[in-house]
């Protein structure tokens, strides 16, 4: 069980865990209780009405947040052809390679947030399955990270495209900005994610699809959101 910090306890004492907060009120409270020591992330947990035990109902996808997530994203690209290498360089990829990149990742020489690969390089990337898989970083066509369009994919990753997948409890976890973002920007990022999730709704999912939305900061407790205030 996650240990409660002093800040979490403070927020719990100052808020109502049973209440569904207006989106605007929740953002004001999160900002009020945010630490001054560093720029915390704004995180969202979205409980979906899916049966995660059934593979056809599991959700995975990606969407471009209009205001990014407030930090620099480091991208590693596996590319073989001269065309794809040039695209990766032009788009601002941080690391580009093949076997040499495999060795750097194995030896923990580099730090990165996302791995993108062309289809022809996947046999090489497959050697990193035990390293990338547990971290959710293995390139996947469904997540748009196995692609021929290297330039666009890298560019989107650098400016704020996030990838998501539900956990075993059917919950999507994502960062949608920083505490110093304008409330309007945080809301627009959240809306972009919700629109993407609604488009990804499996036909087998019955009843309420988006069951609960909780916003929190890196060091803070969560606030449930009244979905009727999201528009």
GROMACS elastic network, one bead per residue, 0.5 to 0.9 nm:
[ bonds ]
;  ai    aj funct       b0    kb
    4     7     6  0.79140   500
    4     8     6  0.57593   500
    4     9     6  0.64159   500
    4   220     6  0.89807   500
    4   221     6  0.85003   500
    5     8     6  0.50856   500
    5     9     6  0.63174   500
    5    10     6  0.86023   500
    5   219     6  0.75865   500
    5   220     6  0.79987   500
    6     9     6  0.51335   500
    6    10     6  0.61632   500
    6    11     6  0.87118   500
    7    11     6  0.62333   500
    7    12     6  0.85794   500
    7    33     6  0.77514   500
    7    34     6  0.86223   500
    7    35     6  0.83939   500
    7   219     6  0.70905   500
    7   220     6  0.62240   500
    7   221     6  0.79706   500
    8    11     6  0.51406   500
    8    12     6  0.60973   500
    8    13     6  0.85818   500
    8   219     6  0.70651   500
    8   222     6  0.86452   500
    9    12     6  0.50601   500
    9    13     6  0.61704   500
    9    14     6  0.86291   500
    9   220     6  0.86476   500
    9   221     6  0.78340   500
   10    13     6  0.51744   500
   10    14     6  0.62328   500
   10    15     6  0.86562   500
   10    33     6  0.84591   500
   10   221     6  0.89289   500
   11    15     6  0.59301   500
   11    29     6  0.87759   500
   11    30     6  0.88095   500
   11    33     6  0.69950   500
   11   220     6  0.71168   500
   11   221     6  0.63437   500
   11   222     6  0.86832   500
   12    15     6  0.52559   500
   12    16     6  0.69903   500
   12    17     6  0.70868   500
   12   221     6  0.67662   500
   12   222     6  0.85980   500
   13    16     6  0.77197   500
   15    18     6  0.89803   500
   15    19     6  0.82733   500
   15    29     6  0.87482   500
   15   223     6  0.81095   500
   16    19     6  0.53383   500
   16    20     6  0.84994   500
   16   223     6  0.83150   500
   17    20     6  0.81519   500
   17   222     6  0.83134   500
   17   223     6  0.70350   500
   17   224     6  0.75064   500
   18   224     6  0.79962   500
   19   223     6  0.81561   500
   19   224     6  0.68520   500
   19   225     6  0.83151   500
   19   226     6  0.84572   500
   20   223     6  0.74981   500
   20   224     6  0.50072   500
   20   227     6  0.82560   500
   21    24     6  0.80984   500
   21    25     6  0.63451   500
   21    26     6  0.57638   500
   21   223     6  0.69134   500
   21   224     6  0.59650   500
   21   226     6  0.52503   500
   21   227     6  0.87639   500
   21   229     6  0.86200   500
   22    25     6  0.52161   500
   22    26     6  0.61475   500
   22    27     6  0.87390   500
   22   224     6  0.88032   500
   22   225     6  0.60747   500
   22   226     6  0.54137   500
   22   227     6  0.79658   500
   22   228     6  0.82283   500
   22   229     6  0.57202   500
   22   230     6  0.82472   500
   23    26     6  0.51714   500
   23    27     6  0.63581   500
   23    28     6  0.87756   500
   23   187     6  0.79687   500
   23   224     6  0.89740   500
   23   225     6  0.59571   500
   23   226     6  0.68393   500
   23   227     6  0.80456   500
   23   229     6  0.61213   500
   23   230     6  0.67816   500
   24    27     6  0.53199   500
   24    28     6  0.63401   500
   24    29     6  0.87576   500
   24   183     6  0.74499   500
   24   187     6  0.86537   500
   24   229     6  0.83499   500
   25    28     6  0.51196   500
   25    29     6  0.61999   500
   25    30     6  0.86295   500
   26    29     6  0.51568   500
   26    30     6  0.61463   500
   26    31     6  0.86216   500
   26   215     6  0.76264   500
   26   216     6  0.89062   500
   26   223     6  0.65400   500
   26   224     6  0.81495   500
   26   225     6  0.73049   500
   27    30     6  0.50641   500
   27    31     6  0.61436   500
   27    32     6  0.84698   500
   27   179     6  0.87368   500
   27   183     6  0.66370   500
   27   186     6  0.85385   500
   27   215     6  0.82822   500
   27   216     6  0.89749   500
   28    31     6  0.52126   500
   28    32     6  0.60718   500
   28    33     6  0.87449   500
   28   183     6  0.81103   500
   29    33     6  0.61961   500
   29    34     6  0.84434   500
   30    33     6  0.53344   500
   30    34     6  0.59567   500
   30    42     6  0.85936   500
   30   179     6  0.77684   500
   30   215     6  0.84328   500
   30   216     6  0.69387   500
   30   217     6  0.68371   500
   30   220     6  0.78303   500
   30   221     6  0.89214   500
   30   222     6  0.88628   500
   30   223     6  0.84972   500
   31    34     6  0.50861   500
   31    35     6  0.85669   500
   31   179     6  0.62647   500
   31   180     6  0.79726   500
   31   217     6  0.87849   500
   32    35     6  0.86761   500
   33   220     6  0.77779   500
   34    37     6  0.89295   500
   34    38     6  0.89292   500
   34    39     6  0.84116   500
   34    40     6  0.72609   500
   34   179     6  0.73763   500
   34   217     6  0.73839   500
   34   218     6  0.89728   500
   34   219     6  0.78857   500
   34   220     6  0.74490   500
   35    38     6  0.66158   500
   35    39     6  0.77396   500
   35    40     6  0.74818   500
   35   219     6  0.78737   500
   35   220     6  0.89087   500
   36    39     6  0.73727   500
   36    40     6  0.88917   500
   37    40     6  0.88041   500
   39   178     6  0.64333   500
   39   179     6  0.61476   500
   39   180     6  0.67534   500
   40   177     6  0.87628   500
   40   178     6  0.57422   500
   40   179     6  0.55252   500
   40   180     6  0.80912   500
   40   217     6  0.60240   500
   40   218     6  0.54304   500
   40   219     6  0.73216   500
   41    69     6  0.80360   500
   41    70     6  0.81323   500
   41   175     6  0.65082   500
   41   176     6  0.75395   500
   41   177     6  0.58164   500
   41   179     6  0.59108   500
   41   180     6  0.88751   500
   41   216     6  0.83608   500
   41   217     6  0.55161   500
   41   218     6  0.53962   500
   41   219     6  0.87200   500
   42    69     6  0.86498   500
   42   174     6  0.86449   500
   42   175     6  0.57413   500
   42   176     6  0.57482   500
   42   177     6  0.52491   500
   42   178     6  0.52340   500
   42   179     6  0.59576   500
   42   186     6  0.80484   500
   42   215     6  0.70505   500
   42   216     6  0.59220   500
   42   218     6  0.67445   500
   43   173     6  0.72686   500
   43   174     6  0.57070   500
   43   176     6  0.59759   500
   43   177     6  0.75258   500
   43   178     6  0.86366   500
   43   214     6  0.82902   500
   43   215     6  0.57929   500
   43   216     6  0.52886   500
   43   217     6  0.57370   500
   43   218     6  0.69958   500
   43   222     6  0.89520   500
   44   172     6  0.79159   500
   44   173     6  0.58535   500
   44   174     6  0.54953   500
   44   175     6  0.62400   500
   44   176     6  0.70581   500
   44   190     6  0.81923   500
   44   213     6  0.69624   500
   44   214     6  0.56348   500
   44   216     6  0.64210   500
   44   217     6  0.86072   500
   44   222     6  0.86593   500
   45   171     6  0.64299   500
   45   172     6  0.55800   500
   45   174     6  0.67465   500
   45   212     6  0.80098   500
   45   213     6  0.58088   500
   45   214     6  0.51678   500
   45   215     6  0.65996   500
   45   216     6  0.83977   500
   45   222     6  0.88883   500
   46   166     6  0.89050   500
   46   170     6  0.84543   500
   46   171     6  0.54294   500
   46   172     6  0.50672   500
   46   173     6  0.66460   500
   46   174     6  0.87018   500
   46   194     6  0.89594   500
   46   210     6  0.69253   500
   46   211     6  0.75057   500
   46   212     6  0.57616   500
   46   214     6  0.65251   500
   46   215     6  0.89002   500
   47    50     6  0.87442   500
   47   166     6  0.87043   500
   47   169     6  0.80375   500
   47   170     6  0.60808   500
   47   172     6  0.65185   500
   47   173     6  0.89807   500
   47   209     6  0.83922   500
   47   210     6  0.61511   500
   47   211     6  0.54633   500
   47   212     6  0.50308   500
   47   213     6  0.64456   500
   47   214     6  0.85276   500
   48    51     6  0.87356   500
   48   166     6  0.82969   500
   48   169     6  0.87185   500
   48   170     6  0.55675   500
   48   171     6  0.59126   500
   48   172     6  0.75650   500
   48   208     6  0.80165   500
   48   209     6  0.53987   500
   48   211     6  0.55644   500
   48   212     6  0.72864   500
   49   170     6  0.72445   500
   49   205     6  0.65703   500
   49   206     6  0.72949   500
   49   207     6  0.71180   500
   49   208     6  0.58341   500
   49   210     6  0.60712   500
   49   211     6  0.60981   500
   50    53     6  0.87732   500
   50    54     6  0.85210   500
   50    57     6  0.59900   500
   50    58     6  0.72468   500
   50    59     6  0.87121   500
   50   169     6  0.88869   500
   50   170     6  0.61190   500
   50   201     6  0.88474   500
   50   202     6  0.81840   500
   50   204     6  0.81874   500
   50   205     6  0.55167   500
   50   206     6  0.77939   500
   50   209     6  0.70949   500
   51    54     6  0.57409   500
   51    55     6  0.84224   500
   51    56     6  0.89513   500
   51    57     6  0.61549   500
   51    58     6  0.74396   500
   51   168     6  0.89563   500
   51   169     6  0.82600   500
   51   170     6  0.68520   500
   51   205     6  0.76754   500
   52    55     6  0.67388   500
   52    56     6  0.85466   500
   52    57     6  0.62271   500
   52    58     6  0.54803   500
   52    59     6  0.85299   500
   52   166     6  0.77347   500
   52   167     6  0.76421   500
   52   168     6  0.58033   500
   52   169     6  0.65214   500
   52   170     6  0.54205   500
   53    56     6  0.89336   500
   53    57     6  0.80153   500
   53    58     6  0.79787   500
   53   168     6  0.74405   500
   53   169     6  0.88698   500
   53   170     6  0.89497   500
   54    57     6  0.56082   500
   54    58     6  0.68646   500
   55    58     6  0.53561   500
   55    59     6  0.88206   500
   56    59     6  0.83687   500
   56   202     6  0.72968   500
   56   204     6  0.77942   500
   57   201     6  0.81213   500
   57   202     6  0.55848   500
   57   203     6  0.80990   500
   57   204     6  0.66154   500
   57   205     6  0.68464   500
   58   165     6  0.76134   500
   58   166     6  0.65673   500
   58   167     6  0.86819   500
   58   170     6  0.76372   500
   58   202     6  0.79022   500
   59   164     6  0.78585   500
   59   165     6  0.54005   500
   59   166     6  0.56925   500
   59   170     6  0.84050   500
   59   172     6  0.84614   500
   59   197     6  0.80516   500
   59   200     6  0.68666   500
   59   201     6  0.75857   500
   59   202     6  0.78106   500
   60   142     6  0.70701   500
   60   143     6  0.67550   500
   60   163     6  0.75072   500
   60   164     6  0.54909   500
   60   166     6  0.67609   500
   60   197     6  0.88249   500
   60   200     6  0.79731   500
   61   142     6  0.63473   500
   61   143     6  0.50440   500
   61   144     6  0.78488   500
   61   162     6  0.85771   500
   61   163     6  0.57424   500
   61   164     6  0.54995   500
   61   165     6  0.65569   500
   61   196     6  0.79883   500
   61   197     6  0.80525   500
   61   200     6  0.75658   500
   62   142     6  0.85402   500
   62   143     6  0.59073   500
   62   144     6  0.73883   500
   62   161     6  0.67970   500
   62   162     6  0.55269   500
   62   164     6  0.59619   500
   62   165     6  0.87359   500
   62   193     6  0.84356   500
   62   196     6  0.75122   500
   62   197     6  0.89380   500
   63   160     6  0.85014   500
   63   161     6  0.54618   500
   63   162     6  0.56607   500
   63   163     6  0.66515   500
   63   164     6  0.84798   500
   63   192     6  0.71637   500
   63   193     6  0.64567   500
   63   196     6  0.63006   500
   63   197     6  0.89568   500
   64    67     6  0.86556   500
   64    68     6  0.76446   500
   64   156     6  0.69715   500
   64   157     6  0.81699   500
   64   159     6  0.81301   500
   64   160     6  0.57524   500
   64   162     6  0.62842   500
   64   163     6  0.88643   500
   64   189     6  0.84819   500
   64   192     6  0.73209   500
   64   193     6  0.80663   500
   65    68     6  0.51583   500
   65    69     6  0.74540   500
   65   159     6  0.82873   500
   65   160     6  0.53743   500
   65   161     6  0.57683   500
   65   162     6  0.71250   500
   65   176     6  0.75106   500
   65   177     6  0.89446   500
   65   188     6  0.78934   500
   65   189     6  0.50753   500
   65   190     6  0.80235   500
   65   191     6  0.89016   500
   65   192     6  0.61192   500
   65   193     6  0.72517   500
   66   159     6  0.85293   500
   66   160     6  0.71060   500
   66   161     6  0.85763   500
   66   185     6  0.79445   500
   66   188     6  0.70917   500
   66   189     6  0.60252   500
   66   192     6  0.75466   500
   67    70     6  0.78017   500
   67   159     6  0.80939   500
   67   160     6  0.68563   500
   67   176     6  0.86582   500
   67   177     6  0.76403   500
   67   181     6  0.88061   500
   67   185     6  0.62347   500
   67   186     6  0.78475   500
   67   188     6  0.78619   500
   67   189     6  0.64616   500
   68    71     6  0.78522   500
   68   158     6  0.85575   500
   68   159     6  0.58115   500
   68   161     6  0.70308   500
   68   162     6  0.85286   500
   68   176     6  0.74258   500
   68   177     6  0.66141   500
   68   189     6  0.76820   500
   69    72     6  0.84838   500
   69   159     6  0.84522   500
   69   160     6  0.59361   500
   69   161     6  0.85341   500
   69   162     6  0.84313   500
   69   175     6  0.66565   500
   69   176     6  0.54196   500
   69   178     6  0.65552   500
   69   189     6  0.85517   500
   70   160     6  0.82629   500
   70   176     6  0.84820   500
   70   177     6  0.54981   500
   70   178     6  0.57019   500
   70   180     6  0.89351   500
   70   181     6  0.80480   500
   71   160     6  0.88750   500
   71   177     6  0.84912   500
   71   178     6  0.84522   500
   72   158     6  0.71178   500
   72   159     6  0.84458   500
   73   112     6  0.74420   500
   73   113     6  0.60068   500
   73   114     6  0.77232   500
   73   157     6  0.70629   500
   73   158     6  0.54761   500
   73   159     6  0.80088   500
   73   160     6  0.81291   500
   74    93     6  0.72755   500
   74    94     6  0.58634   500
   74    95     6  0.81752   500
   74   111     6  0.74318   500
   74   113     6  0.52614   500
   74   114     6  0.67189   500
   74   115     6  0.89471   500
   74   157     6  0.86161   500
   74   158     6  0.73717   500
   75    92     6  0.82603   500
   75    93     6  0.52871   500
   75    94     6  0.53131   500
   75    95     6  0.64789   500
   75    96     6  0.86595   500
   75   112     6  0.57373   500
   75   113     6  0.60712   500
   75   114     6  0.51288   500
   75   115     6  0.60152   500
   75   116     6  0.73771   500
   75   154     6  0.70675   500
   75   157     6  0.75366   500
   75   158     6  0.75192   500
   76    93     6  0.63542   500
   76    94     6  0.59620   500
   76    96     6  0.59294   500
   76    97     6  0.82528   500
   76   101     6  0.82956   500
   76   111     6  0.89467   500
   76   112     6  0.64265   500
   76   113     6  0.79125   500
   76   114     6  0.62879   500
   76   116     6  0.62560   500
   76   117     6  0.84737   500
   76   154     6  0.89372   500
   77    85     6  0.84843   500
   77    88     6  0.70259   500
   77    93     6  0.67910   500
   77    94     6  0.79729   500
   77    95     6  0.60543   500
   77    97     6  0.66109   500
   77    98     6  0.84636   500
   77   101     6  0.85263   500
   77   114     6  0.85461   500
   77   115     6  0.58441   500
   77   117     6  0.56342   500
   77   118     6  0.83370   500
   77   150     6  0.83313   500
   77   154     6  0.82651   500
   78    85     6  0.84982   500
   78    95     6  0.84659   500
   78    96     6  0.58874   500
   78    97     6  0.52879   500
   78    98     6  0.55413   500
   78    99     6  0.89591   500
   78   101     6  0.75799   500
   78   102     6  0.89734   500
   78   115     6  0.77364   500
   78   116     6  0.63116   500
   78   118     6  0.65520   500
   78   121     6  0.63577   500
   78   122     6  0.82745   500
   78   124     6  0.85637   500
   78   125     6  0.75114   500
   79    82     6  0.82181   500
   79    83     6  0.88639   500
   79    84     6  0.57825   500
   79    85     6  0.57004   500
   79    88     6  0.80429   500
   79    96     6  0.67942   500
   79    97     6  0.61129   500
   79    98     6  0.66283   500
   79   116     6  0.86058   500
   79   117     6  0.62503   500
   79   118     6  0.59613   500
   79   120     6  0.82513   500
   79   121     6  0.65686   500
   79   150     6  0.85025   500
   80    83     6  0.84155   500
   80    84     6  0.67960   500
   80    85     6  0.67775   500
   80    97     6  0.75072   500
   80    98     6  0.70228   500
   80   118     6  0.79497   500
   80   120     6  0.77558   500
   80   121     6  0.69165   500
   81    84     6  0.53677   500
   81    85     6  0.62627   500
   81    86     6  0.86327   500
   82    85     6  0.51282   500
   82    86     6  0.61030   500
   82    87     6  0.85938   500
   83    86     6  0.52561   500
   83    87     6  0.62602   500
   83    88     6  0.87472   500
   84    88     6  0.61650   500
   84    89     6  0.86428   500
   84   118     6  0.81122   500
   84   148     6  0.77604   500
   84   149     6  0.80419   500
   84   150     6  0.62083   500
   84   151     6  0.77682   500
   85    88     6  0.51078   500
   85    89     6  0.62526   500
   85    90     6  0.85826   500
   85    96     6  0.71825   500
   85    97     6  0.82637   500
   85   150     6  0.84150   500
   86    89     6  0.51269   500
   86    90     6  0.60384   500
   86    91     6  0.85341   500
   86   151     6  0.85550   500
   87    90     6  0.50603   500
   87    91     6  0.60416   500
   87    92     6  0.86254   500
   87    93     6  0.88324   500
   87   149     6  0.83998   500
   87   150     6  0.60046   500
   87   152     6  0.85450   500
   87   154     6  0.86714   500
   88    91     6  0.52103   500
   88    92     6  0.63264   500
   88    93     6  0.53181   500
   88    94     6  0.86100   500
   88    95     6  0.87920   500
   88    96     6  0.72820   500
   88   150     6  0.60214   500
   88   151     6  0.56781   500
   88   154     6  0.67599   500
   88   155     6  0.86816   500
   89    92     6  0.52850   500
   89    93     6  0.56562   500
   89    94     6  0.80701   500
   89    95     6  0.88428   500
   89    96     6  0.79476   500
   89   151     6  0.83671   500
   90    93     6  0.76928   500
   90   151     6  0.71183   500
   90   155     6  0.89105   500
   91   150     6  0.81418   500
   91   151     6  0.53172   500
   91   152     6  0.74592   500
   91   153     6  0.85818   500
   91   154     6  0.58894   500
   91   155     6  0.51915   500
   91   156     6  0.89898   500
   91   158     6  0.84287   500
   92   151     6  0.86788   500
   92   154     6  0.71716   500
   92   155     6  0.70702   500
   92   158     6  0.77436   500
   93    96     6  0.69198   500
   93   154     6  0.63962   500
   93   155     6  0.81946   500
   93   158     6  0.82410   500
   94   112     6  0.81872   500
   95   101     6  0.75644   500
   95   110     6  0.84162   500
   95   112     6  0.84792   500
   96   100     6  0.89599   500
   96   101     6  0.68756   500
   97   100     6  0.60102   500
   97   102     6  0.79981   500
   98   101     6  0.52051   500
   98   102     6  0.63980   500
   98   103     6  0.89181   500
   98   121     6  0.74989   500
   98   124     6  0.70065   500
   98   125     6  0.80334   500
   99   103     6  0.64033   500
   99   104     6  0.87791   500
   99   124     6  0.69559   500
   99   125     6  0.86349   500
  100   103     6  0.52361   500
  100   104     6  0.63941   500
  100   105     6  0.88137   500
  101   104     6  0.50397   500
  101   105     6  0.62293   500
  101   106     6  0.85529   500
  102   105     6  0.52667   500
  102   106     6  0.61212   500
  102   107     6  0.85906   500
  102   124     6  0.77150   500
  102   125     6  0.71702   500
  102   127     6  0.76799   500
  102   128     6  0.70248   500
  103   106     6  0.50011   500
  103   107     6  0.60090   500
  103   108     6  0.83738   500
  103   109     6  0.84442   500
  104   107     6  0.51977   500
  104   108     6  0.59653   500
  104   109     6  0.50424   500
  104   110     6  0.63050   500
  105   109     6  0.62247   500
  105   110     6  0.63110   500
  105   111     6  0.81260   500
  105   128     6  0.80709   500
  105   131     6  0.83685   500
  106   109     6  0.78256   500
  106   128     6  0.74735   500
  106   131     6  0.75741   500
  107   110     6  0.82751   500
  108   111     6  0.72810   500
  112   115     6  0.76264   500
  113   137     6  0.78067   500
  114   137     6  0.60682   500
  114   138     6  0.85191   500
  114   139     6  0.83897   500
  114   145     6  0.84045   500
  114   157     6  0.78962   500
  115   132     6  0.86805   500
  115   137     6  0.61424   500
  115   138     6  0.68197   500
  115   139     6  0.60312   500
  115   145     6  0.69185   500
  115   146     6  0.89467   500
  116   137     6  0.89602   500
  116   138     6  0.84600   500
  116   139     6  0.58226   500
  116   140     6  0.85234   500
  116   144     6  0.83048   500
  116   146     6  0.60303   500
  116   147     6  0.75790   500
  116   150     6  0.77814   500
  116   153     6  0.78526   500
  116   154     6  0.75579   500
  117   120     6  0.81635   500
  117   121     6  0.63556   500
  117   122     6  0.67672   500
  117   125     6  0.77713   500
  117   139     6  0.63983   500
  117   140     6  0.86756   500
  117   145     6  0.62402   500
  117   147     6  0.63681   500
  117   148     6  0.81950   500
  117   150     6  0.78987   500
  118   121     6  0.55770   500
  118   122     6  0.69541   500
  118   145     6  0.81649   500
  118   146     6  0.53826   500
  118   147     6  0.50208   500
  118   148     6  0.54797   500
  118   149     6  0.81900   500
  118   150     6  0.74750   500
  119   122     6  0.55673   500
  119   123     6  0.85524   500
  119   141     6  0.88448   500
  119   146     6  0.58920   500
  119   147     6  0.63239   500
  119   148     6  0.71195   500
  120   123     6  0.72665   500
  120   124     6  0.86704   500
  121   124     6  0.54776   500
  121   125     6  0.63646   500
  121   126     6  0.87054   500
  122   126     6  0.58074   500
  122   127     6  0.88214   500
  122   139     6  0.81908   500
  122   146     6  0.81212   500
  123   126     6  0.51240   500
  123   127     6  0.72448   500
  124   127     6  0.57775   500
  124   128     6  0.79792   500
  125   128     6  0.56278   500
  125   129     6  0.73443   500
  125   138     6  0.80938   500
  125   139     6  0.81582   500
  126   129     6  0.52766   500
  126   130     6  0.87615   500
  126   138     6  0.83674   500
  127   130     6  0.77971   500
  127   131     6  0.87141   500
  128   131     6  0.52437   500
  128   132     6  0.58456   500
  128   133     6  0.77938   500
  128   138     6  0.80137   500
  129   132     6  0.53484   500
  129   133     6  0.51729   500
  129   134     6  0.81793   500
  129   138     6  0.67670   500
  130   133     6  0.55997   500
  130   134     6  0.67387   500
  131   134     6  0.64053   500
  131   135     6  0.71087   500
  131   137     6  0.85663   500
  131   138     6  0.85215   500
  132   135     6  0.52900   500
  132   136     6  0.62220   500
  132   139     6  0.85494   500
  133   136     6  0.51691   500
  133   137     6  0.59784   500
  133   138     6  0.52309   500
  133   139     6  0.89681   500
  134   137     6  0.76877   500
  134   138     6  0.85101   500
  135   138     6  0.78287   500
  136   139     6  0.86730   500
  137   140     6  0.86322   500
  138   145     6  0.83559   500
  139   142     6  0.89094   500
  139   143     6  0.74624   500
  139   144     6  0.78733   500
  139   146     6  0.55149   500
  140   143     6  0.53233   500
  140   144     6  0.63704   500
  140   145     6  0.53156   500
  140   146     6  0.53170   500
  140   147     6  0.87830   500
  141   145     6  0.57976   500
  141   147     6  0.68870   500
  142   145     6  0.76657   500
  142   146     6  0.81511   500
  143   146     6  0.77088   500
  143   163     6  0.65425   500
  143   164     6  0.81133   500
  144   147     6  0.63917   500
  144   153     6  0.74543   500
  144   163     6  0.87735   500
  145   150     6  0.88967   500
  145   153     6  0.72911   500
  146   149     6  0.88983   500
  146   150     6  0.88709   500
  147   150     6  0.64153   500
  147   153     6  0.77397   500
  148   151     6  0.88028   500
  148   153     6  0.89975   500
  149   152     6  0.58546   500
  149   153     6  0.62721   500
  149   154     6  0.86803   500
  150   153     6  0.52252   500
  150   154     6  0.59709   500
  150   155     6  0.83162   500
  151   154     6  0.54653   500
  151   155     6  0.60164   500
  151   156     6  0.85959   500
  152   155     6  0.50491   500
  152   156     6  0.60299   500
  152   157     6  0.85105   500
  153   156     6  0.52772   500
  153   157     6  0.61836   500
  153   158     6  0.86962   500
  153   161     6  0.88457   500
  154   157     6  0.50779   500
  154   158     6  0.62117   500
  154   159     6  0.87955   500
  155   158     6  0.52248   500
  155   159     6  0.64100   500
  155   160     6  0.88657   500
  155   161     6  0.88963   500
  156   159     6  0.52503   500
  156   160     6  0.61998   500
  156   161     6  0.53979   500
  156   162     6  0.89269   500
  157   160     6  0.56062   500
  157   162     6  0.71365   500
  158   161     6  0.72420   500
  162   174     6  0.79134   500
  162   175     6  0.83419   500
  162   176     6  0.86385   500
  162   193     6  0.88008   500
  163   174     6  0.82536   500
  164   172     6  0.66607   500
  164   173     6  0.72121   500
  164   174     6  0.68850   500
  165   170     6  0.88760   500
  165   171     6  0.81663   500
  165   172     6  0.59737   500
  165   173     6  0.77918   500
  166   169     6  0.74573   500
  166   170     6  0.51503   500
  166   173     6  0.73496   500
  167   170     6  0.53391   500
  167   171     6  0.53968   500
  167   172     6  0.65346   500
  167   173     6  0.81335   500
  168   171     6  0.74105   500
  169   172     6  0.89958   500
  175   178     6  0.82644   500
  176   186     6  0.65814   500
  176   187     6  0.88058   500
  176   189     6  0.59126   500
  176   190     6  0.64225   500
  176   193     6  0.84115   500
  177   180     6  0.83910   500
  177   181     6  0.66941   500
  177   185     6  0.81671   500
  177   186     6  0.61426   500
  177   189     6  0.75281   500
  178   181     6  0.54891   500
  178   182     6  0.89980   500
  178   186     6  0.79944   500
  178   217     6  0.84086   500
  179   182     6  0.81572   500
  179   183     6  0.88312   500
  179   186     6  0.86609   500
  179   217     6  0.74654   500
  180   183     6  0.87248   500
  181   184     6  0.81048   500
  181   185     6  0.62716   500
  181   186     6  0.64457   500
  182   185     6  0.52257   500
  182   186     6  0.65060   500
  182   187     6  0.87716   500
  183   186     6  0.52029   500
  183   187     6  0.62131   500
  183   188     6  0.86358   500
  184   187     6  0.51954   500
  184   188     6  0.61756   500
  184   189     6  0.86651   500
  185   188     6  0.51157   500
  185   189     6  0.61878   500
  185   190     6  0.86144   500
  186   189     6  0.51565   500
  186   190     6  0.62238   500
  186   191     6  0.86593   500
  187   190     6  0.50033   500
  187   191     6  0.61009   500
  187   192     6  0.86178   500
  187   230     6  0.83322   500
  188   191     6  0.50106   500
  188   192     6  0.62137   500
  188   193     6  0.87485   500
  189   192     6  0.51566   500
  189   193     6  0.64713   500
  189   194     6  0.88130   500
  190   193     6  0.51836   500
  190   194     6  0.62400   500
  190   195     6  0.86419   500
  191   194     6  0.50478   500
  191   195     6  0.60596   500
  191   196     6  0.85557   500
  191   230     6  0.78284   500
  191   231     6  0.80130   500
  192   195     6  0.52292   500
  192   196     6  0.63087   500
  192   197     6  0.87330   500
  193   196     6  0.51422   500
  193   197     6  0.61979   500
  193   198     6  0.86732   500
  194   197     6  0.50034   500
  194   198     6  0.60998   500
  194   199     6  0.85820   500
  194   210     6  0.88002   500
  195   198     6  0.51960   500
  195   199     6  0.63181   500
  195   200     6  0.87315   500
  196   199     6  0.51662   500
  196   200     6  0.63201   500
  196   201     6  0.89002   500
  197   201     6  0.63303   500
  197   210     6  0.88023   500
  198   201     6  0.51963   500
  198   202     6  0.89997   500
  198   209     6  0.81796   500
  198   210     6  0.83239   500
  199   202     6  0.86586   500
  201   204     6  0.84758   500
  201   205     6  0.71012   500
  201   209     6  0.75686   500
  202   205     6  0.55456   500
  202   206     6  0.89633   500
  203   206     6  0.77937   500
  205   208     6  0.83513   500
  205   209     6  0.69189   500
  206   209     6  0.70991   500
  208   211     6  0.59256   500
  210   213     6  0.75945   500
  212   224     6  0.71861   500
  212   225     6  0.74584   500
  212   226     6  0.86457   500
  212   227     6  0.80978   500
  213   223     6  0.83621   500
  213   224     6  0.58302   500
  213   225     6  0.55452   500
  213   226     6  0.80140   500
  213   227     6  0.75908   500
  214   222     6  0.57763   500
  214   223     6  0.52960   500
  214   225     6  0.58880   500
  215   221     6  0.84467   500
  215   222     6  0.53715   500
  215   223     6  0.53235   500
  215   224     6  0.65612   500
  215   225     6  0.72232   500
  216   219     6  0.80547   500
  216   220     6  0.58838   500
  216   221     6  0.57816   500
  216   223     6  0.63263   500
  217   221     6  0.71397   500
  217   222     6  0.75613   500
  218   221     6  0.85609   500
  225   228     6  0.86747   500
  225   229     6  0.80341   500
  225   230     6  0.86134   500
  226   229     6  0.57662   500
  226   230     6  0.75170   500
  227   230     6  0.53219   500
  227   231     6  0.85606   500
  228   231     6  0.75272   500
